[in-house]
Amino acid sequence: MDRRQQKTRKAIFEAFTILLEKKPFSSITVQEIIDQANIGRSTFYSHFETKDDLLKALCTEIFDHVFSEDLMKEKTHDFSCSDTGMKDKVTHILYHLHDSRIYLKGILSCESGEVFMQFFKEYLTKVFDHALVRSPDSIPRDYMLHHTVCDFAETVRWWLRNDKYSPEQIGEFYMATTPYF
């Protein structure tokens, strides 16, 4: 992608996230995104076929950064010097989600929530698969992986609805109830 295309894509993402802060995904129209981004209809459609494709691309963009192997110093948190154990990885993910909570609430409040959760679980599976070190002999490993991923995803959904705990607290709660890392 050349710089012009990157700039346009960034404008579309920014317009979309501004709209998500104001209203639910299902209420947002492509025309509103176009107007907010100050681009033409054909420009939007040259980047995304549908509003759902835009949501998928936004999730991918968010998750590629959130689930990066290298934890860096960021505005709201710094795990760059940590041991990058599972607790730190979970808390790092939670910080990013907390920073994006305003528009994530809009995404999760309607049909787009399932798209978000599907992508989220795919990324979590990759991270948790490497970290899941033990499982009772009577429980298949793939079941334990599925269980820990779904448990974390639903923890995040609950947390975003009950925004009264810090990322560290939620990380502590999750790690205390997940003994297989």
N, C-alpha and C positions, 0 to 999 in steps of 0.2 A: 504494500500500500504506500503510495507517495504521500508527501506531507499535506497536500491539499485534501486528499481523501481522509487522512488521519484527523485533520482539523474538523472536517465535516462530521465524521463519525463521533468525535468528541462533543461537538455541538448538539448532535442528536441525543447522545447519552445524557448530557447535562439538561437538555430540555425535558427529556423523559423523567429524569429524577426530580426535577423541579415540580413537574406535574404530579408525580407520585406522592410528593410531600403534601399536596393540596387535596388530592382525590384518589379514590381507588382505581386500580388498573382497569377494571371493566368499564369505568366511566370515561376513560381517556380515549379520545379519537386520534386517528392519524393526523387529521387536520390540525388539531391542537398541538401536536408534537411539531408539525411542520411550521406552524405559526410561531411557536416558542423558540424553535431553533433558527428561524428566519432563513429557511431553505425552500426550494421548490418541491412539489410532489414527486417529480421524476427523480430528483436527487435522493429523496427518502427511499424510494423504491429501487434505486440502484444499489443501495446498501442493505435494505431489508425488504423481504417479500411481504411480511405482515407485522403487526404490532407484537404478536407472539414471538416472532423471530427476533425482534428487537429485545424482548424480555430475555430470551435465551442467550443472546449475545452479551447483554448486560450481566447476567448471572455468570457467564463464562469469564468475562473481564474481571468481575469481583473475585470469583473463586480462584482464578489463576494467581492473583496477588495474595489473597488470604491464605491459600494453601501452598504458598511457595516454600521450598525446602529451606531457604535462607531467611532466618528471622532477622529483620533489620530494625534499627531505631526509627520510630515513627512519632508523629505529633503527640498521640495519647498514650503511647506505651513503648517500652524498650526491652526486647528479649534478645538483643544481639549478643549479649555477653552471658546468656544463661546456658544451662547444660542441654537445652532443647529436649528435655524429657517430655513425656506425654502431658503432664500437668501444664507445662509452659506452652505446648502446642495448642492445647484446648483453650487456655486463657487467651492466647494470641488470636485464635479464631473468634472468641467471644468479644474481644476488643473491637475487631473489625466489624462484627455484626452490630455491636453497640453503637459504633460510629455511624452506621448506616441505618439505624433503627427506624428513623422517621419514614423513609420510603419502603423499608422492608415490611413495616406494619401494613402499608397500602398493598403491597404485593401479596402478603399472606392473608389479607382479609377477604379475598375473593378467589375466583377460579384460577388465577395465576399462581396462587400459593402452592398448588400441586406441582406446577412446572418448576418453581423455585425449589421445592422440597426434593423433587426427583434429582435435579442437578446437585443439590447440596449433599444428598445421600451418596451420590456417585463419588464426589470428591472426598467425603468423609470415609468411605470404604477404603480408598487408597491409603489415606493417612492411618486409619485404625488397623488396617491389615498388617502393616509393618510393626505396629505397637502391641498388638494382642499377643501376649507372650505365653499365657497359660489358660487352660480351659479344663474344667473337670472331665475326666476320662469318659464319663457317661454322656457328655454333651458334644455334638459335632462342632468342630471349629467354625465352619461356615454359619452355623446357627448362632454361635456366640458373636461372630462378627456382625451379622445382621441385627442381632439384639442390641449390641452396643451402639451401632450406627443409628438405629431407629430411636433408641433411648436418648441419645444426644440431640438428634433432630427435633424430637418432641420437647426436650428440655428447652431448646432454643425457642420453639414456638410459644411455649408457656411463658418463658422469660420475657419475650417481646410484648406479651399481653400484660404481664405483671412487672412493669419496669421499675422495680424498687430495690434490685440487688445489683451489685457491681459485677463486672466480668470475673474478678478474683473470687467473689463469693459463689457465683454459679459454677465456676471451675472447681472450687472446693466441694460443693454439693455433688457435682457429677462424679468427681474422682472418688469421693467417699462411698458412693453407691455403685461404683464400677470396679470390682476387685481384680479384674483380669488384665490390667496393664502393668 
